[in-house]
Amino acid sequence: MSETVKTAVPVEEVETGPKPRSVRVVLMALMIAMLLAMLDNMIIGTAMPTIVGELGGLEHLSWVVTAYTLATAASTPIWGKIGDMYGRKGSFLASIVIFLIGSVLSGMAQDMGQLIGFRAIQGLGAGGLVVGVMAIIGDLIPPRERGKYQGMMAGVMALAMIGGPLVGGTITDHMGWRWSFYINLPLGAVALAMVSAVLHLPKKRSKSKIDYLGAALLTIAITSTVLVTTWGGTEYAWGSVEVLGLIAVGIASTAAFLFVETKAAEPIMPLHIFRSRNFALMSVIGFLVGFAMFGGVFYLPLFQQAVQGASATNSGLLLLPMLLSMMLVSLIAGRVTTNSGKYKIFPIVGGALMVVGLFLLATMDTDTSRLVSGVYMAVLGAGLGFLMQITMLVAQNSVEMKDMGVASSSATLFRTLGGSFGVALMGSLFTTQVTDTMVERQGAQAAAAAGSAQLDAASLAKLPEAVRDAYQHAVAAGTHSAFLLGAGVAVLGFVAAWFVKEVPLRGAGPAPQDPPAH
């Protein structure tokens, strides 16, 4: 991001703390806005079985999340540049409005195609919400002071992770799935009012220009790659012209993007930040964290509702072992890191637990009890807890202060891409395995009947016993394949963690005069 943007609050003013209350009020407004983006996927995850039951389109199930995360990923670096050029407050408010428009349209969707398109609009707004919060906090609070306010961010994450599935399930069961989107409106209205009233930033304009060519090439590369992972082996054969063409487009656009970024005056993603070994490793690990987290949150409720007979509300509650474990471990790891300045052990332990947790989830079948699956989820949650905060912290600590904004947005981009890839690849395996198992057990006609049925316990009870039993085995087989893939991918994160170099954290002791060694 441009270096010409001035901080909204002078460092000295924040450090001496003459107006700590005003900073807290601004942060509260930002956290409410961030809650919008974080809550959305958590709520939709538990509502998806009911949505598919009404709108149909099981084969496009993963795209409801993929479209959102893909649009978020593609728009994140662009929102950052717009904030630099035209002011963060205006761009931040615009992103909230776009997100709310997407929410209303998603709630009004009449078929799966419309829902996917409207979710993409939501994702465009969400990209601005995430990068806007991070950039504004970076303007207001110097890095050494941010620990004072991390409790607020941890609280928002806990509320979204724990409350989202519960709220989503309750709304779906008692008000209908459309209110899973409409619920964003009152929260968004509060965020708009508070940000407009309490956030005061100087109206500075940068002379730098948005790297439109780089942004376009990055968007093409991301889109073509995700399409390959989503369509390969399902919509089209892996050796088909469509899939091979997308692979070629992805490779060409990625190569062109890398070339353009070396020539651009203000690149959308400066490549020099990847010269830091720690930053490059944390980008990889963050990608894998997103892969595991989004995949787990999205496909666990399907297993719980179809195989374990849980309602939408209960499936949200049944995710609590993973979410509570993740939040508790994350808070402990953050506190230990702040006090000691040591962090290398956390990615290693977190990577190992993530592999073990995903492998345990892959062993679940139709006889797995809720207690056992809860233990497995807690193991995965602990792994994610060791990794979530540490990846962003180390990524930010691995670059010079002038690159803090692009480092933060790039780390967010990789985690978002990981979520998109996780849902797409797991979804491809899940759908293929469910269909194949149903055909093997009951034939193509029964597979079609079950595929069009609502995936919750009430609708499954209406199916003939033989078809219902076959479908439950099919879903168990699908989740087995999905989580086994996740475990295999997570091994890469565990290996990468061993190569992290423990560079002293800025703020853990006297502030270094020079950039940290990489």
Disulfide bonds with the S-S distance in Angstrom:
none
